[in-house]
Amino acid sequence: MSDRFAVLPQYLLPKGPLTSLAGKGASARAGKLTTNFVAWFVRRYKVDMSEAANPDIASYPSFNEFFTRALKPGARPIAQADLICPVDGAISQFGPIERDLIFQAKGHRYTTTALVGGDAGLATQFDHGHFATLYLSPRDYHRIHMPCDGKLTRMIHVPGDLFSVNPTTARGVPGLFARNERVVCVFEGPRGPFVLVLVGATIVGSMATVWHGVVNPPRVTKVREWRYDDKPVFIKQGDEMGRFLLGSTVVMLFPRGDLSFNSAWQPGGAIRLGEVMANYSATR
């Protein structure tokens, strides 16, 4: 699977000899140069390598392989919940969808139709539903896992901008998550359809899924779509579904229902893969 994730994002390197890595790309195997850059990155962003399956930074042949590193087995226990948190990171926003409007920040909302690339029929399934927007910083674990069991039905690649998705930008750029480049993954789950959107950002040149590999690049100008009716893909709760190259955001949509988010969750709060995200209070 590693070859499918060997992407070349652009990264803002510190001044000095490490800048030569930029020309070769983050998948370059540059020996000591790579190791020095990884060491700088770990210090700069306070990355906790004790949780990594391989904590030896000198053993990573490329920056990409370090950045998408696996965790130690058991590092993220999976809670007993209808929906688990799919990533490490921080909560941007979560809560009810107001008809078709998702809350981004004070004074900013965007529509579910815009988020999924203009497909009003798909978006309508989430009217008065629920959403969660989760931010991954450069220091975080960058693999994305399933919040619940899911059967993949569609994947939509929506071209767009690459604004930063940090909290400050989210407060200042209208419709940010529906403007940035994104990969919309549509699943059928135990409680009906749900959408998991991988949102790109500044210097996040690449997003990938376990069933497709790298979705972007290539950079395109038109929406692309893949359907999986003839070749169904099933992924279990807690299993990996995709990866980011450098930090970004996940937005999830769930249909209308009696869903209650984790009472400890608050915007800005830290989250960890596998913790309780939400439960349904009634059975179907």
Buried (B, 14 or more C-beta within 10 A) or exposed (E): EEEBBBBBBBBEBEEEEBEEBBEBBBBBEBEEBBBBBBBBBBEEEEBBEEBBEEEEBEEBBBBBBBBBBEBEEEBBEBBEBBBBBBBBBBBBBBBBBEEBBBBBBEEBBBBBBBBBBBBEEBBEBBBEBBBBBBBBBBBBBBBBBBBBBBBBBBBBBBBBEBBBBBBEBBEEBEBBBBBBBBBBBBBBBEBBBBBBBBBBBBBBBBBBBBBBEBBBEEEEEEBBEBEBEEEEBEBEBBEBBBBBBBBBBBBBBBBBBEBEBBEEBEBEEEBBBBBBBBBBEEEE
